């Protein structure tokens, strides 16, 4: 697979570069960073700390996609529409890993998926995908008498809250309990907890990579289902697995459920 990396100078872009360089079935052919900065023109391997791989980081999206089968992007919502249009024009499959997407970015992914394969997920961890499935199964099995609260913890630098993964977990609950409503934290005299609430709480601090816990509670017992990411490489590894899956696929929207076959 011939791979382009968008957001190559960022933490996740560097992680993707490191893992791709170690993979025998992946060749890095493009590296892009729309934010510019001191990394432009430098070898993407050197920026990632693994030594030169023969690909310089650039900011010309069209040039960076030349010859690629798939592009993986870890960037920002505002950068996604331009990348999606360029990927569609170049017929390069797109794995999008950015959270906090606005309607314009979501629309750009939908439009691209009419002509190229597109996979977007708020979390590329295979374990998180399994967590989501387990939560849906648990909520369905336990019934309506159980309260659901979701708590997520991330490093102090994360700019969006709640996390995309927390919202995805809430959606998994709502697929079972269609009338549920989200409550983002609580403050003041909010009154007793209503049965239709899904509480979502965001904790920020330190260098936490990403923790997610779903609490299922009654007056007599409590179940907690949790996932903790130990290293950012878990997201890069999942993105590479998704890219390998997406190469050569028919145009449409895909999900991590397609990647893991469930």
C-alpha positions as CSV (number, residue, x, y, z in Angstrom):
1,X,0.0,0.0,0.0
2,X,1.3,3.5,-0.9
3,X,0.5,5.9,1.9
4,X,0.2,9.6,2.3
5,X,0.1,11.2,5.8
6,X,-1.8,14.4,6.4
7,X,-0.9,16.2,9.6
8,X,2.5,14.5,9.4
9,X,4.3,16.9,11.8
10,X,1.8,16.4,14.6
11,X,2.1,13.8,17.4
12,X,-0.2,11.3,15.7
13,X,1.3,12.0,12.2
14,X,4.7,11.1,13.6
15,X,3.3,8.0,15.2
16,X,1.8,6.9,11.9
17,X,5.1,7.5,10.2
18,X,7.0,5.4,12.7
19,X,4.6,2.4,12.5
20,X,4.3,2.7,8.7
21,X,8.1,2.6,8.3
22,X,8.2,-0.7,10.2
23,X,5.4,-2.3,8.2
24,X,6.6,-4.4,5.4
25,X,3.5,-3.9,3.3
26,X,3.3,0.0,3.5
27,X,5.4,2.5,1.6
28,X,5.2,6.3,2.5
29,X,4.9,8.3,-0.7
30,X,3.6,11.6,0.7
31,X,3.7,13.7,3.8
32,X,1.6,16.9,4.4
33,X,1.1,19.5,7.0
34,X,-1.3,22.3,6.2
35,X,-0.3,24.2,9.3
36,X,3.2,24.8,7.9
37,X,5.8,25.6,10.5
38,X,9.4,24.6,10.9
39,X,8.8,21.0,9.7
40,X,8.0,22.0,6.1
41,X,10.7,20.7,3.8
42,X,12.1,18.3,6.3
43,X,12.1,14.5,5.8
44,X,9.1,13.1,7.5
45,X,11.1,10.2,8.9
46,X,13.6,12.6,10.6
47,X,10.7,14.6,12.1
48,X,9.3,11.3,13.4
49,X,12.7,10.4,14.9
50,X,13.4,7.3,12.8
51,X,15.8,8.7,10.3
52,X,15.2,9.7,6.6
53,X,12.6,7.8,4.5
54,X,13.0,10.0,1.4
55,X,9.8,11.9,1.7
56,X,9.7,15.6,2.6
57,X,6.8,17.3,4.4
58,X,5.0,19.7,2.1
59,X,1.8,21.8,2.2
60,X,0.6,21.3,-1.4
61,X,-2.2,18.7,-0.9
62,X,-2.5,17.7,-4.5
63,X,1.3,17.1,-4.8
64,X,1.4,15.2,-1.6
65,X,-1.3,12.7,-2.7
66,X,0.4,11.8,-6.0
67,X,0.9,8.1,-6.3
68,X,-0.9,7.3,-3.0
69,X,-3.5,4.6,-2.5
70,X,-4.7,5.9,0.8
71,X,-4.2,9.0,2.9
72,X,-4.4,9.0,6.7
73,X,-5.2,12.3,8.3
74,X,-4.9,13.3,12.0
75,X,-5.4,17.1,11.7
76,X,-8.1,19.6,12.5
77,X,-11.8,19.9,11.4
78,X,-11.1,23.1,9.4
79,X,-8.4,21.3,7.3
80,X,-10.6,18.3,6.4
81,X,-12.9,19.7,3.6
82,X,-9.9,20.7,1.4
83,X,-8.3,17.3,1.9
84,X,-11.5,15.5,1.2
85,X,-11.9,17.4,-2.1
86,X,-8.3,16.8,-3.1
87,X,-8.5,13.1,-2.2
88,X,-11.7,12.8,-4.3
89,X,-10.1,14.5,-7.3
90,X,-6.9,12.3,-7.0
91,X,-9.0,9.1,-6.4
92,X,-7.1,8.4,-3.1
93,X,-9.0,6.6,-0.3
94,X,-9.3,8.6,2.9
95,X,-9.0,7.5,6.5
96,X,-10.1,10.4,8.7
97,X,-9.2,10.4,12.4
98,X,-10.1,13.9,13.4
99,X,-12.7,14.5,16.1
100,X,-15.0,17.5,16.7
101,X,-16.1,17.7,13.1
102,X,-18.5,20.5,12.2
103,X,-21.3,20.0,9.6
104,X,-19.0,21.3,6.7
105,X,-16.4,18.6,7.4
106,X,-19.1,15.9,7.7
107,X,-20.6,17.0,4.4
108,X,-17.2,16.9,2.8
109,X,-16.7,13.3,3.9
110,X,-20.1,12.4,2.5
111,X,-19.5,14.0,-0.8
112,X,-16.1,12.4,-1.1
113,X,-17.6,9.0,-0.3
114,X,-19.6,9.2,-3.5
115,X,-16.4,8.7,-5.5
116,X,-13.8,7.2,-3.1
117,X,-13.8,4.9,-0.1
118,X,-13.9,7.0,3.1
119,X,-13.5,5.8,6.7
120,X,-14.0,8.2,9.6
121,X,-14.0,7.1,13.2
122,X,-13.6,9.2,16.4
123,X,-11.3,6.6,17.8
124,X,-9.1,4.2,15.8
125,X,-8.5,1.8,18.7
126,X,-9.7,-1.7,18.0
127,X,-10.3,-2.0,21.8
128,X,-12.6,1.0,21.8
129,X,-14.6,-0.5,19.0
130,X,-15.1,-3.7,21.1
131,X,-16.0,-1.5,24.1
132,X,-18.7,0.2,22.0
133,X,-20.2,-3.2,21.1
134,X,-20.0,-4.5,24.7
135,X,-21.8,-1.3,25.9
136,X,-24.7,-1.8,23.4
137,X,-25.0,-5.4,24.4
138,X,-25.0,-4.7,28.1
139,X,-27.6,-1.9,27.8
140,X,-29.9,-4.2,25.7
141,X,-29.5,-7.1,28.2
142,X,-30.0,-5.0,31.4
143,X,-33.1,-3.2,30.3
144,X,-34.5,0.3,31.0
145,X,-34.1,0.2,34.8
146,X,-30.3,0.9,34.6
147,X,-28.9,4.5,34.6
148,X,-26.0,5.2,32.1
149,X,-23.2,7.6,32.8
150,X,-20.1,8.1,30.6
151,X,-16.9,9.6,31.9
152,X,-13.9,10.4,29.7
153,X,-10.5,11.7,30.7
154,X,-7.9,13.2,28.4
155,X,-4.7,15.3,28.5
156,X,-4.9,19.0,29.2
157,X,-4.2,19.9,25.6
158,X,-7.3,18.3,24.1
159,X,-9.4,21.1,22.5
160,X,-12.8,19.4,22.2
161,X,-15.1,18.1,24.9
162,X,-16.7,15.7,25.3
163,X,-14.5,13.4,23.3
164,X,-15.7,12.0,20.0
165,X,-15.4,8.6,21.5
166,X,-17.7,9.5,24.5
167,X,-20.3,10.7,22.0
168,X,-19.9,7.6,20.0
169,X,-20.5,5.5,23.1
170,X,-23.6,7.6,23.8
171,X,-24.8,6.9,20.3
172,X,-24.4,3.1,21.0
173,X,-26.6,3.5,24.0
174,X,-29.2,5.5,22.0
175,X,-29.4,2.8,19.4
176,X,-30.9,0.6,22.1
177,X,-32.7,3.4,24.0
178,X,-33.9,5.7,21.2
179,X,-35.6,8.2,23.5
180,X,-32.5,8.9,25.6
181,X,-31.1,12.4,25.9
182,X,-27.6,13.6,26.6
183,X,-26.8,15.6,29.7
184,X,-23.4,17.2,29.7
185,X,-22.3,17.4,33.3
186,X,-24.4,18.7,36.1
187,X,-24.3,21.9,38.1
188,X,-26.6,23.6,40.6
189,X,-30.0,22.4,41.6
190,X,-30.8,20.2,38.6
191,X,-33.2,18.0,40.5
192,X,-33.4,14.2,40.6
193,X,-31.8,12.3,37.7
194,X,-34.4,11.4,35.0
195,X,-34.6,7.9,33.7
196,X,-34.0,9.0,30.1
197,X,-30.7,10.7,30.8
198,X,-27.2,9.7,29.5
199,X,-24.7,11.6,31.5
200,X,-21.5,12.6,29.9
201,X,-18.6,14.0,31.9
202,X,-15.2,15.3,30.6
203,X,-12.1,15.4,32.7
204,X,-8.9,17.2,31.5
205,X,-5.4,17.2,33.0
206,X,-1.9,16.0,32.7
207,X,-0.8,13.8,29.9
208,X,-3.6,11.2,29.9
209,X,-3.8,9.6,26.4
210,X,-7.5,8.7,26.7
211,X,-9.7,6.9,29.2
212,X,-13.3,6.1,28.8
213,X,-15.7,4.4,31.3
214,X,-19.3,3.6,31.0
215,X,-21.2,3.2,34.3
216,X,-24.4,1.2,34.4
217,X,-26.2,1.6,37.8
218,X,-29.2,0.6,39.8
219,X,-29.9,1.1,43.5
220,X,-28.5,-2.4,44.2
221,X,-25.6,-2.8,41.8
222,X,-23.2,-1.2,39.4
223,X,-21.3,-2.3,36.3
224,X,-18.3,-0.4,34.9
225,X,-16.9,-1.0,31.5
226,X,-13.7,0.8,30.8
227,X,-11.0,1.3,28.2
228,X,-7.6,3.0,28.8
229,X,-5.2,3.9,26.0
230,X,-1.6,3.5,27.2
231,X,0.1,5.0,24.2
232,X,-0.9,7.1,21.2
233,X,0.6,4.3,19.0
234,X,-2.7,2.4,19.5
235,X,-4.5,5.0,17.4
236,X,-1.8,5.0,14.7
237,X,-1.9,1.2,14.5
238,X,-5.6,1.2,14.1
239,X,-5.4,3.9,11.4
240,X,-2.9,1.8,9.5
241,X,-5.1,-1.3,9.8
242,X,-8.0,0.8,8.5
243,X,-5.9,2.1,5.6
244,X,-4.8,-1.4,4.6
245,X,-8.5,-2.5,4.7
246,X,-9.7,0.5,2.6
247,X,-7.2,0.3,-0.2
248,X,-9.0,-0.9,-3.3
249,X,-12.5,-0.8,-1.8
250,X,-15.5,0.5,-3.6
251,X,-16.6,4.1,-2.9
252,X,-18.8,4.6,0.2
253,X,-18.5,5.4,3.9
254,X,-16.9,2.7,6.0
255,X,-16.5,2.2,9.8
256,X,-14.2,0.4,12.1
257,X,-16.9,-2.3,12.4
258,X,-16.1,-3.0,8.7
259,X,-12.4,-3.2,9.4
260,X,-12.7,-5.8,12.2
261,X,-15.6,-7.7,10.6
262,X,-18.2,-7.0,13.2
